[in-house]
Amino acid sequence: MKKFQLGEFEEVVLLVIGILQGEAYGFAIKLEIEKRLSRTVSMGALHTALLRLEEKGYAKSFAGEQTMERAGRPRRYFEITALGKKAWEYTRASREELWKALPGNLWNVGKA
């Protein structure tokens, strides 16, 4: 299988895009990450990750309808591409292999 380059934060963002299914726009993604992971997310870091995901072909964006609350500007929504789903699968499988490779006695380290 092709080796996909997906950083930890990119992985989180891609997963949240999947969780939000069709409602994944910048601020909603930020709130979902903060809620689920108790982790502060800056909009700058999020926009950088979204741009990288698009450049890699793992996500694509489209403009929603214009809204008055945004002074007539449309929200930018994100969805996962087929390549993004393959990156998910590769990343998950890679992490599972690493977890399986941990020695069983490692869980007893530090226990009294």
SULGIJO-V901969 format. One record per residue. SS is DSSP state (A for helix, B for strand, O for the rest). Layout:
SS
SS
This chain:
O
O
O
O
O
O
O
A
A
A
A
A
A
A
A
A
A
A
A
A
O
O
O
O
B
A
A
A
A
A
A
A
A
A
A
A
A
O
O
O
O
O
A
A
A
A
A
A
A
A
A
A
A
A
A
A
O
O
B
B
B
B
B
B
B
B
O
A
A
A
O
O
O
B
B
B
B
B
B
B
O
A
A
A
A
A
A
A
A
A
A
A
A
A
A
A
A
A
A
A
A
O
O
A
A
A
A
A
O
O
O
O
